[in-house]
Each structure stands twice: as structure tokens, then as C-alpha cells.
Amino acid sequence: MIKSYLKAQKSFFVFGLLFLIGLPYSNQVSIASPRKVKFFETHQSPPETPLISSGKNVLLVGIKPYLGKEIINDQKSPSLRLVSIGRNLILKDANGVIRKAKEINIGWRAQQLLNPKVFVRNKIGPFASFESAERLANDLKDKGIESTIAHPLDWEVWVSGDIEIPPAIKSTYQKIKVSKFVFPYLDGNDGKIALKGPISLQAPDGLRWEKGIYLGPFSIQPDAYGSWTLVEHVPIERYLNGVVPYEIGASSPEAALAAQAVLARTWAMANTHRFKVDGYNLCSDTQCQVYKDPSKANLKIATAIKKTTGKILTWNKKPINTVYHATNGGVMASVDEAWSINQVPYLQMRLDGPKHWAGSVDLPLSNEKNLKSFLFSKSEAFGSDHPLFRWERTIESSQISKQLKKAQKVGSSFYPYKIEVLRRGSSGRVTSLKIEGKSGSKILLKLDDIRRVLGELPSTLFVVKEIKEGKWLFSGGGFGHGAGMSQSGAIELAKKGWTTKQILAHYYPKTKYGFLP
């Protein structure tokens, strides 16, 4: 069972009840220099959530995180409104409280702790992606340093406060005092009834959630930050109903849909540890795979999933990192151009088009002259009919300054004066971008941090020139990181008669298509 990947750490007890205590990320206090302390827990450990689904290969998917987090700051937190589309919902908490109703409302309260908890850690980050955070965590592990990957707002890596971090790694020492905990309560005609987590929720006919219908079952459980998450316990094959149509489009050809099903299944199996710190497997937004309203899956989607049931891509007998994107602009990226992770043989730079066209392209694309020719010439690449296959964006200093401040890269006085590409990867994608301020200060953006900060850019496959002082034109191609399968390319190949296996072999060479050994 996929749930076996998630073995939560010990829980702690407050006032004789099992409640997770916590302080939202925004209230954490950083201390500039470390000092000796006696207590080195880095975070709050949520209690293990029992698996409440009888299905096989069940994923725990967080469909609404950070519930109740505003309460700690004495702000109003939206209640959790749960609505059935048919028979009564059935809610049970750890104290035996049971509520059966077609609509259940859960509110949030904060309570002071008589004995505050203290957490001490070295925080590294933020990172633009889980992949980059995991690379750092693995590097630390190689040095004998254990760490935890967390997502309180952005991706971060936490190391115990008593461990010395290598000087080359920038970190912030944090000593966090938690004096309140958030707990849920039933809000109904019979008053407000405190609930003890984790909480289970059955929806016999489905739960209406954000204009969709989810079958569940569900749990409402505490996370590592003092807030709570609504989690669906969903078998992986049913999970794909809520991923495939939203990632590639329900009207795509069957071979492309089946390829997307294989990739989504493989990705899910390879990433069950992504939210381990919070006691579940995956999220439902773009930090994972988009997962929403599985009830909308049509017959084509169901057929594509069924024809590939249980099949994944493997390399060295393990599920591969099946990253994918909308369009690569005609050239596949090596995976280390997208994230700070090691190269793998199945995610290398290659031109994505027919051989006669690929043979006419001047390489390497890391050469700016060749890249400009590639971007501004007529292309026969697969998926070139995508609206973002080629694009232009004009960005002014004020926009860049605002985005840098938001990303906590600069102070209020920074004003961008010069933008320069320092380094490109083998596919021509920018891997290091320098932004120079009028005062002479410089900011370096690397890999996935470039798009994290400059959100207007669809990809890092671009050239940039100054139009006038304080205004730059970015001309580029592709939408997404560019590694792995281009969805627009897969759709075109499927229309040309390629099979699912051929499409997968094209975008992930050297991998094996079949059942996990």
C-alpha cells in the first residue's frame, strides 16, 4: 500500500488530548546567531493518520491545506463547509464524536498552552521546487546530516539546530516558541463541539468540493505547521481521473491520453514522500500534479486509464521521474537545466521533431547566435501549433523590482538597471540570470528560481534585449520546464498514428514500459 510510505513520527499530547500544536510560518521568529539549547526538535510531528480506504494502492491527497492557520494571529479563519450530493455525510473524530448530515460545518479555535513548545532548526531555502529542495537534502544526507523537507509556504529544508551546516550552504537559525494550538469544532444547531484529530469523513454519494465531486473517504488531519488539511484517501487508478484530463485535455487523442495516464501514475508512485512531513502523499495543485473533479472524466479518459492499468515507466527497476510540460518549444531540456538535480540518461537534451528538420538546426543551442536562429526561424518541431510554442514578453524595471521584493531577494531600494544571461544549458535554456541594480548590487537567479521570480516568463528558453532604459523584451519558446514529455508534441504524434509506447519511448528513451517489478 502506498500509505506505507508515510510513517509519521510520534505525536505529542496537550492537556491530555491529542492535538497538534503550532504556529503559522508567518509568525516564526528567526534568530541571527545560534546558541546552545537543550531541545532540538525541528517541527511539530502530526500523528499518523489511519488508512480508511479499502482500495488498493491508496494515495493520500491533500485537497485543502493550511486550514485554520489564521486563528493563531487572532484573525478570522474561514470555516470548512462540507456538502454531500446525496446521502448524509458521516463524520467521526478520535474521541468518538459522530455527526451525520448532508452539510457539516467545521470552525477553528485557538487555545493557549500552559507549557509552550520550543522548536529549534536551521532553515535552508526557500526553494522554487520540491526537486531542488530534495537535491539539497540528499547532499546533506551524503554528509551524514539528516533533514526534513517542508512546505509551510515555499519549499524549505529543516536541519536540527544543534547541527553545524556547511559554510557554503546559506541557512537561517530559528528558535520558535509555540504558545497556541488550533483545534477544530463542529458548528451546528446544538452548539460548538470540540473535535479531536485525526477526523474521518465518509461521503456515500460523494462530496461536493469546489464545483467538483469527490468520492473519498476523507480525513481532516493536523500538519507540521499548526494548521490542518482536508485529505482524500483515493486509489491511484481513480486518482488519475482527476489528473489526466486537466493535465493534457480531455479531447486529446487516445494514445496521448494513455501516455499521460502512464506518466501521472508513474509520477505519483515516485513522489509519495513529497508531503511526508505533513502526513500525506501529494497535494492537488501545480506543486504536484493538478488533481480536481474526478467525476468529469469522460469515456475516453476512462478507457485510456483502463488500457494502461498498473503500467508505469521504470529505470533500474524503479519508477522514473516522469516530469512533463505543455510544450518544449522544439527542444527537450536536460533535467539539470530545470532543477538542481543530477542528470539521468532518460532526460537529456534532444531536438523534438522529424529527423530532416533536426538535421538542419545549428547546434549547440547554448550558443546565443544559434539559439536566436532556432527561435526566430520557421520550425517543424512536434507540437508547434501550441499558442506558447513561441512567445514574447515585455517587462519593466518596476515589475522586476516588485517581484524580487516579493521573493525576498532584495530590499525596497533595489532598482534593476541591467539584465544579463550568464549561462545556458545544452538546450539553450537560461540556467543563470544576473540582474544588476543601479547601485551596483547584483542578484543571481538560477534554474527554476528564474520562473519562480519572473512569473511572466512561460519558460527559460529565451533571449533578452533592452528596448530602452528600464524595459526589456524577452523572446522565447515553450511553456514549462521543457524536460520529459511535451504534451502538445504527444498530441501531434498521436494524431500521426504513434502508439502510446512509441510516444513514451520518444520522450523517455532507455526506460522500460510495463508493470513495476
GUKE-687018 format. One line per 4 residues: number of its first residue (from 1); for each residue x, y, z of C-alpha. Coordinates in steps of 0.1 Angstrom, whole numbers, m for minus. Each point is the difference from the previous one (the first is absolute). Last residue first. Layout:
N
NUM> X:Y:Z; ...
END
This chain:
517
517> 87:m54:m107; m21:31:m8; m22:m9:m30; 10:11:m35
513> 19:25:m21; 38:m1:5; 21:31:m2; 30:5:m24
509> m18:29:m18; m26:21:19; m15:24:m26; 1:m23:m31
505> m5:m32:20; m31:15:16; m14:10:m34; 8:m35:m15
501> m17:m18:29; m31:21:m3; m2:m7:m37; 9:24:m28
497> m27:6:m26; 8:35:m11; m28:13:22; 18:m17:29
493> 32:18:m10; m18:34:0; m15:m7:35; 34:m11:13
489> 16:32:m12; m26:22:16; 5:m20:32; 38:5:m2
485> 13:m30:19; 32:2:21; 18:32:8; m11:34:m14
481> m6:18:33; m33:14:m10; m14:18:m30; 22:1:m31
477> 18:26:m20; 16:34:6; 3:37:m6; 5:22:32
473> m1:37:m8; 14:23:27; m10:34:14; 19:21:26
469> 20:20:m25; m13:m9:m35; m7:m31:m19; 26:m20:20
465> 5:m35:m15; m8:m35:13; 3:m35:m15; m23:m28:11
461> m4:m36:10; m6:6:37; m38:m6:m4; m34:17:2
457> 16:32:13; m25:22:18; 9:m16:34; 34:16:2
453> 8:m12:35; m10:m36:m3; 9:0:m36; 36:8:7
449> 1:m21:33; m5:m31:m22; 37:2:m12; 19:29:16
445> m7:36:8; 30:22:9; m5:34:15; 25:28:m2
441> 7:32:19; 16:28:m20; m23:28:13; m19:0:m33
437> m9:m37:5; 13:m29:m19; m21:m31:m9; 21:m30:m9
433> m16:m31:m15; 14:m36:4; m15:m31:m15; m15:15:m31
429> m12:m26:m24; 20:m6:m31; m6:m37:m1; 36:m7:12
425> m5:23:30; 6:38:m1; 21:22:22; 5:37:9
421> m31:15:m17; 1:37:8; m26:24:13; 10:36:8
417> m15:29:20; m23:m16:26; m9:23:29; 7:m13:35
413> m10:24:28; m28:m21:15; 23:m29:9; 9:m29:m22
409> m6:m38:m5; m30:m3:23; m21:m16:m28; m24:29:3
405> 29:25:m2; 13:m16:m32; m35:1:m15; m5:36:8
401> 35:9:m14; m8:m20:m32; m33:18:m5; 15:35:6
397> 29:m8:m23; m23:m7:m30; m9:m33:m16; m10:m7:m37
393> m8:m36:m7; 2:m18:m33; m11:m35:m9; 7:m31:m22
389> m15:m35:6; m23:19:24; m31:m3:m22; 7:m37:m7
385> 1:m6:m38; 37:m10:3; m9:m33:17; 27:m20:m18
381> 28:22:m15; m3:12:m35; 12:35:8; 2:32:m20
377> 30:21:12; 0:25:29; 6:m24:29; 26:m22:m16
373> 19:29:m16; 0:17:33; 13:m31:17; 28:m5:m25
369> 12:36:6; m4:m5:38; 22:m31:1; m15:m23:26
365> m20:m12:m30; 29:m21:m11; m8:m6:m28; m13:13:m33
361> m34:m16:m9; m2:m16:m34; 4:m36:12; m30:5:24
357> m22:9:m30; 9:m31:m20; m3:m22:32; m35:10:8
353> m5:21:32; 10:3:37; 37:9:1; 17:m18:28
349> 14:11:34; 0:m29:25; m27:m14:23; 3:m38:m4
345> 37:m2:9; m4:18:34; 17:32:10; 3:9:36
341> m23:26:16; 0:38:3; m31:4:m21; m9:9:m36
337> 33:m1:m18; 10:m31:20; m29:m19:m16; 15:4:m35
333> m25:20:m20; m19:m12:m31; 1:23:m30; m28:11:m23
329> m16:27:22; m4:m26:29; m38:1:2; m25:m7:28
325> 22:m17:25; 12:m34:13; 21:m15:29; m1:m37:2
321> 28:m6:26; 3:m37:m5; m17:m28:19; 27:m25:11
317> 13:m32:m16; 33:17:m12; m22:23:m21; m38:m4:2
313> m30:14:m19; m34:m10:13; m28:m24:m7; m26:m9:27
309> m30:5:m22; 11:12:m35; m31:m9:m19; m22:10:30
305> 15:35:1; m5:6:m37; m35:m14:1; m10:21:30
301> 13:32:m17; m18:m8:m33; m32:m8:20; 1:34:17
297> 16:11:32; m21:27:16; m5:m19:33; 37:4:7
293> m6:36:10; 35:12:6; 36:m11:1; 28:21:m15
289> 32:m19:4; 23:10:28; 10:36:8; m25:8:m27
285> m29:m7:23; m16:m31:16; 26:m9:26; 17:m34:4
281> 8:m26:26; m14:8:34; 13:3:36; 12:36:m1
277> 38:m8:0; m6:m27:m26; m13:26:m25; 21:m11:m30
273> 6:m36:12; m25:m15:m24; 19:15:m29; 12:m29:m21
269> m34:m17:1; m18:32:m9; 24:7:m29; m4:m35:m14
265> m38:3:1; 0:34:m16; 25:m11:m27; m20:m31:m8
261> m33:20:m2; 17:26:m21; 11:m27:m25; m36:m13:0
257> m14:34:m8; 26:4:m28; m10:m33:m15; m37:8:3
253> 2:33:m18; m5:32:21; m36:12:8; 4:m4:37
249> 29:24:2; 36:m7:10; 4:8:37; m37:6:9
245> m13:m31:m18; 27:m23:14; 0:11:37; m35:m4:15
241> m7:m34:m17; 36:m10:10; m10:0:36; m24:m29:m7
237> 29:m22:m11; 20:12:30; m26:m10:26; m11:31:19
233> 2:10:36; m9:37:m2; 16:24:24; m14:32:15
229> 30:16:17; 6:17:34; 21:28:14; 28:0:26
225> 29:m2:m24; 8:m37:m2; m35:m10:m11; m32:m10:19
221> m26:m22:m16; m35:1:m15; m4:m34:m17; m19:m10:m30
217> m17:m30:m17; m1:12:m27; m25:2:m29; 8:35:m12
213> m25:21:m20; 11:34:m15; m11:36:2; 25:8:28
209> m10:m31:20; m32:m20:m1; 6:m32:19; m11:m33:m15
205> m30:m24:3; 12:m19:31; 21:29:13; 20:m13:30
201> 21:24:21; 27:m9:25; 15:24:25; 36:m2:12
197> m5:18:22; m20:10:30; m32:20:m4; m15:27:22
193> m38:3:m2; m15:34:m6; m37:3:5; m29:m23:m6
189> m11:18:m31; 34:m5:m16; 37:9:m1; 21:m30:6
185> 34:9:13; 36:0:m12; 31:6:21; 29:25:m4
181> 28:0:25; 16:29:18; 33:9:17; 25:m12:m26
177> 35:13:5; 22:m2:m31; 38:2:1; 12:4:m36
173> 35:1:m14; 0:11:m36; 20:m19:m27; 23:7:m29
169> 19:m31:m10; 37:5:m8; 8:2:37; m11:m37:6
165> m29:0:25; 9:m8:36; m26:m22:18; m15:11:33
161> m29:18:m17; m13:m31:m16; m2:4:m38; m30:12:m20
157> m2:2:m38; m25:25:m15; m25:0:m28; m22:31:1
153> m29:8:23; 3:m26:28; 13:m26:m25; 24:m23:18
149> 30:m22:m8; 16:m14:31; 37:m5:6; 26:m26:11
145> 36:9:m3; 25:m27:m8; 18:18:m28; m18:m21:m26
141> m32:9:19; 7:37:m5; 3:m5:m38; m33:m19:1
137> m17:28:18; 15:25:m26; m14:m21:m29; m33:m3:18
133> m4:37:3; 7:4:m37; m25:m26:m9; m26:14:24
129> 0:32:m20; 9:37:1; 21:m4:32; m3:22:30
125> 24:m10:14; 20:m15:28; m14:2:35; 22:m10:29
121> m22:m12:28; m12:4:36; m36:m7:10; m14:11:34
117> m33:m11:14; m20:22:24; m11:m15:33; m34:13:11
113> m10:2:m37; m24:26:m12; m30:m12:m20; m8:10:m36
109> m34:m7:m17; m11:m13:m34; m33:m7:m16; m14:m31:m16
105> m33:0:m19; m18:m32:m10; m27:m2:m27; m20:m31:m9
101> 2:m11:36; 14:m28:22; 23:12:29; 19:m24:22
97> 22:9:30; 20:m31:10; 30:19:14; 22:m6:m31
93> m26:17:m22; m27:m14:m22; m19:17:m28; m26:m18:m22
89> m14:20:m29; m37:m6:m6; m13:m13:m33; 1:20:m32
85> 24:27:m13; 15:5:34; 13:33:12; 31:8:22
81> 6:36:10; 33:6:17; m2:33:18; 20:30:m12
77> 26:13:26; m6:33:18; 32:15:13; 15:m3:34
73> 34:m8:m15; m3:m36:10; m35:m1:m16; 13:7:m35
69> 14:m36:m3; m34:m16:3; 3:m22:m31; 35:1:m15
65> m7:m26:m27; m31:m8:m22; 2:m30:m24; 28:m18:17
61> 3:m33:m17; 6:m33:19; 6:m26:m27; m15:m35:3
57> 17:m29:m18; m30:m23:3; m34:12:13; m14:m6:35
53> 4:36:9; 4:12:36; 38:m1:4; 7:12:35
49> 16:35:2; 33:0:20; 2:28:25; 15:33:m13
45> 35:7:11; 6:37:8; 33:13:m12; 38:1:5
41> 3:m19:32; 33:11:16; m6:7:37; 29:9:23
37> 12:31:m16; 35:13:m8; 1:32:m20; m6:8:m36
33> 3:34:m17; m26:21:m18; m31:m12:18; m30:m6:m22
29> m35:3:13; m29:m21:m14; m32:19:m3; m4:m1:m38
25> 6:m38:0; m31:m6:21; 5:m10:36; m8:m35:13
21> m16:m25:23; m13:m33:m12; m26:m13:23; m2:m34:17
17> m17:9:32; 13:m3:36; 5:37:2; 24:m2:m29
13> 14:m33:m13; 27:m5:m26; 1:m21:m31; 28:m23:m9
9> 14:1:m36; m22:m8:m30; 5:m32:m20; m10:10:m35
5> 14:m23:m26; m24:m27:13; m29:21:m14; 11:m11:m34
1> m13:m35:8
END
